[in-house]
Amino acid sequence: MKNIVVTGATGNIGSRVVLELAARNHGQHGNHGNVIAFVRDPLKASPLAAAGAVLRRGTLEDSASLQAGFAGADTVVLITAGATAAEQAKTAIDTACAVGVRKIVRVSSLKASVDGPTDPTRQDGRTENHLRECGLTHVILRGHCFMQNILKGIRSIRDEGKLYFGSGSGKIGMIDARDIADAAVVASIRETWDGGTFELTGPAAIDFETVAAAIASELGRDVGYVPISPEAAGEAARRFGTDAWTASVLTEYCAAYAKGWGDFTTPNLANMTGHAPRSITDFAREVLVPAIHTM
Ligand SMILES: NC(=O)c1ccc[n+]([C@@H]2O[C@H](COP(=O)([O-])OP(=O)(O)OC[C@H]3O[C@@H](n4cnc5c(N)ncnc54)[C@H](OP(=O)(O)O)[C@@H]3O)[C@@H](O)[C@H]2O)c1
């Protein structure tokens, strides 16, 4: 029996981790203790409660709420978000140490490094260093570019048959965020990967011509890739309401991908989860096309 707390529990990855852990608790895989979703908005998290998760309310900036949130936990799946992610993570790691958490599963980002080319890379580099120094058992999962990012271009795909992106012909080992959740689940309930840092990628490094072709094939209509500059990608995101930090991060990532920074894959996802990583075709068929049809 062990209690597992998931932060970022209403997000893409966190919600899937909570639902899967809750399902395992009620299924034939044995009881792993309470699944605890640390959330800002209990109403938004009501599907998690309905699935059997315990909700604890708080924010990653508020160490008092983190202390209450982490009390009695064996393991924390630590998901942070946005421009202050490193500060959020530091507060959460320090609180976890203070209240006796044994293990942290950290959702980090690809090639995390204090001198990386994007702000999340640098922030996650600082967080990883802090986590390694603090002495807690940990597993670090560095997710490559999420296929789910393509959902931000869903209107131009539907309305114009065009997919705009700023990575030129750079290849990217992009991953379906559902696979990162699957890895976080097994890393939180097994000890096999403790102490490790794992780059998690999709099955292939692909350029956006390939992404557009996969979408077109699943949608049954022409979809063409329109390369734009990294700066134009950031500016377009800003025009559509994205905050300034996220838009500048998009520009940084596009510039890095255009230079081949993301052109790699690893076998780690299959090794950890026992299933092959989902392909861009799987993502287009199971996530993107249904999203277009329900818009
Ligand atoms: N996009 C990529 O390609 C990529 C690649 C690698 C890693 N990552 C990183 O992976 C992580 C998870 O991604 P995701 O898609 O699951 O994120 P997401 O869907 O944006 O969800 C973020 C979660 O964090 C919560 N949150 C945000 N600020 C918070 C705060 N101050 N206190 C408490 N909770 C807070 C949100 O809660 P609310 O619902 O209340 O807003 C939400 O549950 C992120 O850190 C992301 O940067 C992304």
The ligand as an SDF file (V2000), in Angstrom:
LIG
                    3D

 48 52  0  0  0  0  0  0  0  0999 V2000
    4.3670   20.5520  -24.8580 N   0  0  0  0  0  0  0  0  0  0  0  0
    5.4760   19.8390  -24.9880 C   0  0  0  0  0  0  0  0  0  0  0  0
    5.8980   19.5430  -26.1030 O   0  0  0  0  0  0  0  0  0  0  0  0
    6.2080   19.3840  -23.7640 C   0  0  0  0  0  0  0  0  0  0  0  0
    7.2820   18.5420  -23.9040 C   0  0  0  0  0  0  0  0  0  0  0  0
    7.9360   18.0860  -22.7570 C   0  0  0  0  0  0  0  0  0  0  0  0
    7.4890   18.4790  -21.5030 C   0  0  0  0  0  0  0  0  0  0  0  0
    6.4350   19.3220  -21.3970 N   0  0  0  0  0  0  0  0  0  0  0  0
    5.9960   19.6920  -20.0290 C   0  0  0  0  0  0  0  0  0  0  0  0
    5.2120   18.6300  -19.5100 O   0  0  0  0  0  0  0  0  0  0  0  0
    4.4190   19.1430  -18.4440 C   0  0  0  0  0  0  0  0  0  0  0  0
    3.0240   18.5890  -18.4830 C   0  0  0  0  0  0  0  0  0  0  0  0
    2.4140   18.8800  -19.7020 O   0  0  0  0  0  0  0  0  0  0  0  0
    0.8300   18.8200  -19.8390 P   0  0  0  0  0  0  0  0  0  0  0  0
    0.5410   18.9370  -21.3040 O   0  0  0  0  0  0  0  0  0  0  0  0
    0.2670   17.6890  -19.0500 O   0  0  0  0  0  0  0  0  0  0  0  0
    0.4290   20.1910  -19.1300 O   0  0  0  0  0  0  0  0  0  0  0  0
   -0.9820   20.9290  -19.1240 P   0  0  0  0  0  0  0  0  0  0  0  0
   -2.0250   20.1130  -19.8200 O   0  0  0  0  0  0  0  0  0  0  0  0
   -0.7450   22.3230  -19.5570 O   0  0  0  0  0  0  0  0  0  0  0  0
   -1.3610   20.9240  -17.5740 O   0  0  0  0  0  0  0  0  0  0  0  0
   -0.6900   21.7040  -16.6340 C   0  0  0  0  0  0  0  0  0  0  0  0
   -1.2030   21.3100  -15.2650 C   0  0  0  0  0  0  0  0  0  0  0  0
   -0.4890   22.0570  -14.2720 O   0  0  0  0  0  0  0  0  0  0  0  0
   -1.4450   22.7040  -13.4230 C   0  0  0  0  0  0  0  0  0  0  0  0
   -0.8690   23.9320  -12.9200 N   0  0  0  0  0  0  0  0  0  0  0  0
   -0.4180   24.9780  -13.6400 C   0  0  0  0  0  0  0  0  0  0  0  0
    0.0660   25.9320  -12.8350 N   0  0  0  0  0  0  0  0  0  0  0  0
   -0.0950   25.4690  -11.5520 C   0  0  0  0  0  0  0  0  0  0  0  0
    0.1830   25.9850  -10.2750 C   0  0  0  0  0  0  0  0  0  0  0  0
    0.7540   27.1840  -10.1430 N   0  0  0  0  0  0  0  0  0  0  0  0
   -0.1280   25.2560   -9.1870 N   0  0  0  0  0  0  0  0  0  0  0  0
   -0.7070   24.0330   -9.3250 C   0  0  0  0  0  0  0  0  0  0  0  0
   -0.9910   23.4720  -10.5100 N   0  0  0  0  0  0  0  0  0  0  0  0
   -0.6940   24.1950  -11.6080 C   0  0  0  0  0  0  0  0  0  0  0  0
   -2.6570   22.9200  -14.3000 C   0  0  0  0  0  0  0  0  0  0  0  0
   -3.7800   23.1400  -13.4820 O   0  0  0  0  0  0  0  0  0  0  0  0
   -5.1090   23.9310  -13.9910 P   0  0  0  0  0  0  0  0  0  0  0  0
   -5.9480   22.8940  -14.6920 O   0  0  0  0  0  0  0  0  0  0  0  0
   -5.7070   24.4290  -12.7390 O   0  0  0  0  0  0  0  0  0  0  0  0
   -4.6380   25.0170  -14.9300 O   0  0  0  0  0  0  0  0  0  0  0  0
   -2.6930   21.5970  -15.0460 C   0  0  0  0  0  0  0  0  0  0  0  0
   -3.2290   20.5900  -14.2240 O   0  0  0  0  0  0  0  0  0  0  0  0
    4.5040   20.6560  -18.5520 C   0  0  0  0  0  0  0  0  0  0  0  0
    5.4240   21.1330  -17.5980 O   0  0  0  0  0  0  0  0  0  0  0  0
    5.0680   20.8720  -19.9200 C   0  0  0  0  0  0  0  0  0  0  0  0
    5.7790   22.0980  -20.0080 O   0  0  0  0  0  0  0  0  0  0  0  0
    5.7900   19.7580  -22.4880 C   0  0  0  0  0  0  0  0  0  0  0  0
  1  2  1  0
  2  3  2  0
  2  4  1  0
  4  5  1  0
  4 48  2  0
  5  6  2  0
  6  7  1  0
  7  8  2  0
  8  9  1  0
  8 48  1  0
  9 10  1  0
  9 46  1  0
 10 11  1  0
 11 12  1  0
 11 44  1  0
 12 13  1  0
 13 14  1  0
 14 15  2  0
 14 16  1  0
 14 17  1  0
 17 18  1  0
 18 19  2  0
 18 20  1  0
 18 21  1  0
 21 22  1  0
 22 23  1  0
 23 24  1  0
 23 42  1  0
 24 25  1  0
 25 26  1  0
 25 36  1  0
 26 27  1  0
 26 35  1  0
 27 28  2  0
 28 29  1  0
 29 30  1  0
 29 35  2  0
 30 31  1  0
 30 32  2  0
 32 33  1  0
 33 34  2  0
 34 35  1  0
 36 37  1  0
 36 42  1  0
 37 38  1  0
 38 39  2  0
 38 40  1  0
 38 41  1  0
 42 43  1  0
 44 45  1  0
 44 46  1  0
 46 47  1  0
M  CHG  2   8   1  16  -1
M  END
$$$$
